């Protein structure tokens, strides 16, 4: 007994047949890394000022990369779907 193909209403929006949804793993990893870096800067451990500045800059870079990844996933999912 075979399963019928999914209807247009139940299939993922914006994805053609045979395409998989983008993974959430890169976004979750980037979000976790940014959170850890921000917390390290906020708790102000005893470390040199240059290291605090480096960690803060790295946190900003990770957040920017996360925003770029989120925009890429959004465009990927909405580009092919079109208006309904």
Secondary structure, 3 states (H helix, E strand, C coil): CCCCCCCCCCCCCCCCCCCCCCCCHHHHHHHHHHHHHHHHHHHCCCCCHHHHHHHHHHHHHHHHHHHHHHHHHHHHHHHCCCCC
